Amino acid sequence: MTRALIGLLFLAGCSGDGPAPANVAEPAATPAAAEPSPAATSGRSLTGAVSSLNADISGLNVRATETRIIVDLPADTLFEFNRADLTPEAATNLAKVAELIRQSPAGAIEVIGHSDAKGDDAYNLKLSQQRAQSVVDWMGGQIGVRQREFEAVGKGEAEPVAPNETADGGDNPAGRAQNRRVVLSIPR
C-alpha cells in the first residue's frame, strides 16, 4: 500500500499543470543538462521528497485525491477508551503526519474526529470533536506545523466506514474499531 501511494504521489507531483493548449507552440528542445528538474518547475514539493516521504508515512493509512492527502488514524492508537487526551504512544503516528504537513503546500488542514455508534449520539459527537481538537492542539506544538491553519471537526457516529453491528444485529467490535478514527485532510 505504501509503495503504491508513493508511486501515485510521485506521478501526481510530476504531472505539472497538464498538457499545453493546442495553439501554443512548444519551446525548442534544449540540452538535457540545461533543463530544470521537474521539482523546480512543477511547484510541488512532493516530487523532490519522494524517498523521505516513504519513511514518513510507513504504517499510516494514507490515500491521495487530486487536491488532498487523506490520513486515517485509528483512534485506538491515539486515545484510551472513552477518552480524548492523547496517549504517549500517539506521538509516533502524529509525528509522521506532521512531516507530511511540513512537506505539503499552504492551505487549511481539516482534522475530523469519528466515533462508533455505541452510546448516546450527543456524547459521541462531543467526544469526536474533543479528539479532533486534541490532535490539533498537539500539532500546534510542532515546529514547522504550528503556523498552519487547522480546523477541528467532530462527526460522531454519522460517517461510519464499517458496520457497527453484524447482519443479525449483534455487536461488531471490529467494525466499531474501524469507525473510531481521526482523519486529517492535508493539501497537496
Disulfide bonds with the S-S distance in Angstrom:
none
